[in-house]
């Protein structure tokens, strides 16, 4: 598995990944690990069968625990049966569309680029993944109440806005990007152009930093490497003037 459950926001992705992983984990010639979750593989009173079930339960429970973030794992830390642990997570997070939506909205609001921990490329990739998930959820979110005043429709329109996508990305940048942010806003660039410009830009505070391939530190932040290509063009006037 490559998905760790953090809450309602990524529960659908997590449960899909878990399902696929457990289905390819064979217990015997009749059952796979997912059958413990569905209840199709039950503990037998026969010693040999019971021992196989016990090992399968331990493997499945360990798989679930290892693929949960700490805040989620604490909900099921005392469970001894994989099915009980799964059912608890399902009850907590499945179908919580509104909860999932607000968690994603909170993530978008609080995403911040830290050049000591990641490159701008990684930051943009993380932002786009969060934004795309937000758009997916709001397209099916049941946010209409008895006194709905157009809130859901407004949010869906917002999620389709290229300008909104740009502004949330710009909001995630630190203060030393302020001049670049102002220039981008003044020219009203679309999202693709903004992302491209940010990938090419090296802030002044980073230009004198020693470049590293590994993670940066407070005194030695990660720096975006820009490849400058010689297009062969020369100014004849400048050449004549030395």
Buried (B, 14 or more C-beta within 10 A) or exposed (E): BEBBBBBBBBBBEBBEBBEEBBEEBEBEEEBBBBBBBEEEBEBEEEEEBEEBBEEBBEBBBEBBBEBBEEEBBEBBEEBEEBBEBBBBBEEBBEEBBBBBBBBBBEBBEEBEBEBEEBBBEEBBEBBBEBBEBBBBBBEEBEBEEEEEEEEBEEBBEBBEEEEBBBBBBBEBBEEEBEEBBEEBEEEEBEBEEBBEBBBEBEBEEBEEBEEEEEEBEEEBBBBBEEEEEEEEEEEEEEEEEE
